Amino acid sequence: MGIFQQGDAHESRSSSMSYALRWKHEKLRHASLVAIFLIALTIMISILVYTQTKKQVVLVIDGQTRAVETRGESLQDVLEEHSITLAPHDKISMSVNGAIQDGDRVVIKRATQVNVSAGYETKKLYTTENTVKDAVQTLGYNLSPEDKVSPSLDTKVSSNMDIKIVRVTKQQVQQKAEIPHRVVKTADPSLYKGDNRVLVSGKDGVMIQNIEKVYHDGKLVSKRMVSKEVGTKRVDKVIAVGTKKKPVVLAASTGPSDSASTASANTTSRAGIEFKYTKVLNDVSMTAYSAQEPGIGTRTSSGTRVTEGRTIAVDPDVIPIGWWVYIEGLGFRRAEDTGGAIKGNKIDVYYESLNKALNFGRKSGMTVYVIGPVKPELN
């Protein structure tokens, strides 16, 4: 009995060891399969994650379209990945630090430097606009319809372009212009020949002119008359000219000596010219005037133009208008003008220069020969 018991025990131990080995092998096989599965799963997840984090972005730089791939999270990452730099004045359609999504479209406009001159100031500025008009407006220059810009507003902006803005202003002003009166002479048969009478005193009119002045940057460049109107009507001067013949007076002759004496009494010779005169004015006081004085025009009361060496102003009751005289020390002059202060034996001599008139001063004790309407000529 004891032998059979030992044999049974040996067989039992052998079966146990075989079972243990089979179990261990099965476990290792299962563990390997699990490990292989986990590795494959990890690879698949990694591929999936890699695929999902990869994005495609469209960049439009100065009108040029470029599609790029990125795994960055922000636009800054995309720009760095593709070595794209931005200048301070460049314009971009989204924030640099903004998150980027697959399929995003980013527009970048490079800034261009321009030189803008306005008034007396020139600035170097940057713009992303395409035309001069859009550039000056976005840079803060407000243009009026009259302002001038060069080059023209529709010109395409280029690098280092010079843009000049001229501020144009217009001003409406009024100025007065003299309307010289005319001299109208009419025949008067009631007056003797050589006698003239002023029937209507002439008066200059006034024309009001509306002037438009144009300024460029505050400097006057042009002006033109846009309209005019009569402020004061002129009054023509009317002079009656005598046409009646003077009567011939026959004086009784007392002898040859008396006739010669009378002729010589009305005849004299000055400056190499012999002439007859109607009367002599002694102790005449004289002054001088000029058109350069304020309020003195270039037209005389008789309608002639003032002329140095010819024109004098007189009292018509003493010297008729239009008559010639000879002034000792001055020469021949013609009575063409009058004046409110010219009364009696007083004469005002005309000079072009105000300095000459002032230097003439006041003279007295002068002798004047009153001749007539015809100037004596050298025979």
C-alpha positions, 0 to 999 in steps of 0.5 A: 500500500505504501508503494502505491501512495508514493507513485500517486504523489509523484504524478500529482506534482508533475501535473501541477508544474505543467499547468503553471507553465501553460498559465504563465505562457498564456499570460505573457501572450496576452500581455504582449497583445495588450502592449502591441494594441496600446502602442498602436493606439498611441500611434493612431492617437498621435497621428490624429492629434498631429493631423488635427493641429495642422492648419492651412492659412491664406496670406494676402501680402500687397495683393499677392496671395500665398497659402501656408500650413502651420501648427501655430496657435496665433498669427505671430506663430505663423509669421515667425514660422514663415519669416514674415516681418511687419513694419510699424506702419504696416496694416494687418486685418487681424491682431498679431496675437489673435488665435488662428483657425484653419482656413483663415485669410489674413490681409497684410498691406505694406506701408509706403513712405511719402513726403507731404508738403503743406504750407511751409511744413514738410513731413515724412509720413507712411500710408497704406492707401493706393491713391494720393487722394486716399493717402492725404485724407487718411493722413489727416489733411482735409482738402477744400474744393479750391485747394491744389494737390500735385500730383493729381488726386488719382495718381497711384502712390509710390515710395518716397513720392513728393505730395504738395498741398497748396491751400487756396483761399479767395477774398471779395473786396471792393475798390473805387475807381474814378470816372473822369468827367468830360468837357463839353464846349458849346458855342455862345453867340452872346459872348465875344470870341476868346471869352469862355464861361463855365455853365456846368461845373464838372464832377468826376463819377465813382465806379465801384468794382468788386474784386476777387483776390486769390491767395496761395498759402496766404500769398496773393497770386491774382486778382480780377474784377468780377462785377462793377456798378456805378456809385456816383454818376459823373457830371460833364463840364459845360463851357460856353465858347464865345463866337461873337466878333469883337467891335473894332474901335477906331481911336483918333490919331494925334500923330505918328508918335502917339500911334507908335507909343500905343503899339509899343505899350501893348507889346514886349519881348521875353525869352526871344519872343515878341508878343502882345499882351492885354494887361500886366499883373503886378505883385502876384503871389504864387504857390505850387501843387502836384498830382502826388498830393492826396486828393489832387487828380490828373485832370484840370477843371477845364478838362485837360491833363495837368502838365508840368511847364504848361498848367497853372491854376488861376482865378477865372475872373482875373485870367480867363481859362484857356489863356496864355500868360508870361510869368517873369522868371518862369516863362509861358504858362496856360490857365487850365485849372482853378482852385478854391483858394486861388482868388485875385492876383494869385497863381498855383503852378503845377509840378509833377514831383511833390518835392519840386512843388514843396521846394517852390514854396511861396513867392510874391511880387511876381509880374505876369503878362496876360496874353490871350488864347493863342501862345506866342511863337518865335517869329 
